[in-house]
Amino acid sequence: MLDQGVFYFFAALAILSAILVVTRRNAVQSAIFLVTALLATAGIFLNLNAEFLFIVQVILYAGGIMVLFVFVIMLVNLDVALHQVQFNRQWFVALIVSAVLAAQVAAAIAVSRRTLYTVPAAPAESLEPNTERVAFYLFHNYMLPFEIASILLLVAMVGAVVMAKKRV
Amino acid sequence: MNVIMPYVLPVLFALVIVALLPLLAGYIVLVERKVMADMQVRLGPMRVGPHGLLQPIADAVKLLLKEDIIPENADRLVFWGAPLISVTAAMLALAALPIGPFFQIADLNIGLLFILGVSSLGIFGIVLGGWASNSHYSLLGALRSAAQLVSYETSAGLAIVGALLLAGTLSTRGIVQAQSATGWWFIFVAPVGFFIYLVASIAETNRAPFDMPEAESELVAGYMTEYSGFRWALYFLAEYTNMIVVASIATTLFLGGWLRPFANTPLFNFLDYLPPLLMLGVAGYCFWRAPKQPVAVQKMFMVAVGLLCIALTLALAMPLAAPAGSLLASSKAGIHGAFWFLFKVAAYIYVFMWLRFTFPRYRFDQLMRLGWQFLVPLSIVNVMGMGLGLALHRQLNWPAAPALILGIVLTLAAGAYLLATGEKHEHPRVGEEEETSVDA
């Protein structure tokens, strides 16, 4: 009962802020609502006992990526951008894309409707040591994919530095 | 009833912390002014109360009564909310800190990550406050702050990883218990990590010598230039709460948390008598100075402070005097643990002040260079050295001491190399300035 209430609160908050992100004209306000949406998602993770995912969401998205976003947005001259007429209205395309996405989600729910409710709930204590569990699977079962992903990230990082620098 | 019961004690602790924090922050400001005055051979605040002891209260009243100004072209909602974000984030981080073995709001499985993640959200308060003020000084302060916090969070996080490898858990209580089990505080096992964390935490709390975001000779007051009255006080509260948070992280992780020095050696059990004796000494000093105060009110206040110290003495001494096995005697770990934890936090904050009044302010490009070209590489090498030492110890069964010392020596060698090569880049010639990440 309490769990459901908390879930609906965070879900409503996430959807509301997501709508505000795309409807606000002021980029800084959009960024603030994006932070709220990300934090609400983190709240849902926490509600599901996924503590580690919760804190990774907070540290990486809210605390890391969004700070850089806001940082860059503030360097843009907002007053000018606000008064410019926008020509990039693409309601039609956006509508089609959203409709396709909604249909996909609806189809997925409809297909898995029967199996979804028959999945037994995991016992509470097996969820407890979250961080250790993530670490174990990451470095034990999925060692190779994890290392490949980290090398990919490293290459991307070095590439960004090389491209940003005039002379290396 | 059973649904509510588990929440009663944590909520009570949270209320105590939230109620005491503004007072504590006020007195940290007073201590800071007194320490500054002492280092500059002055007396500091002396007027309000004996030796300025009531100054924080007077300041708080002044700030509450001050006119609250919102600039005309400011983004009102963001301007209004930004200080709240800073304060909330800073206070939320206190939730996972173990102030003594019993006094803790929540012992989370992700404890330390929670503190780091939540306190890093406080930067939004600074950045948004600076932007919403619609002033160039504020915006520049906010930009500097964002750049500085992002840079130094990296090295602080990596410094923490080094000590976490030793503890093997993220739970703050588990970290202290790990230090209790080995009998070594992690500062002695990971000294380089502690040094990196010390420097990075000063930068993260925006304090001198790294107080670029509010360098008054350059930016008036940085991101809080346009703030006044209570909102300004909220920023100040957030700043001092952050100081307490980073000091508590350092205490928990490196300085043994609530553990007494030499907690496992019975020979040093006499140290248990130190806290009550210390309090008794302060009380005696207050009573001795009381008759020498010029005004009757000040005499009374001095006596009141003395009585408060006597009460603390009794609280600290009673568990020692009580017969073993009684409830009072078993509360010793909690009461004395809280004393040692707060004592260490206070010592760490004193080091902050000491450094502030000793070092001149860095330039912004020097700050960035120190962060990215020295601290970040050093902290990465530190994690690797720590990992090497622990792998040799745990997997190849080396004895602990040589393995860990090998790791530390390798880290120090890397640090010396960085220092030696960094000298060459120190002064870029005119016309070929290095591109820094931010030209604020």
Interface residues (C-beta under 8 A of the other chain):
Chain A: N26 V28 Q29 I32 V35 E51 F52 F54 I55 V58 I59 A62 G63 G64 M66 V67 L68 V70 F71 M74 L75 E128 P129 N130 T131 A164 K165 K166
Chain B: D75 V78 L108 N109 I110 L113 F114 L116 G117 V118 S120 L121 I123 F124 V127 L128 G130 W131 L139 A142 L143 A146 A147 L149 V150 E153 L170 E435
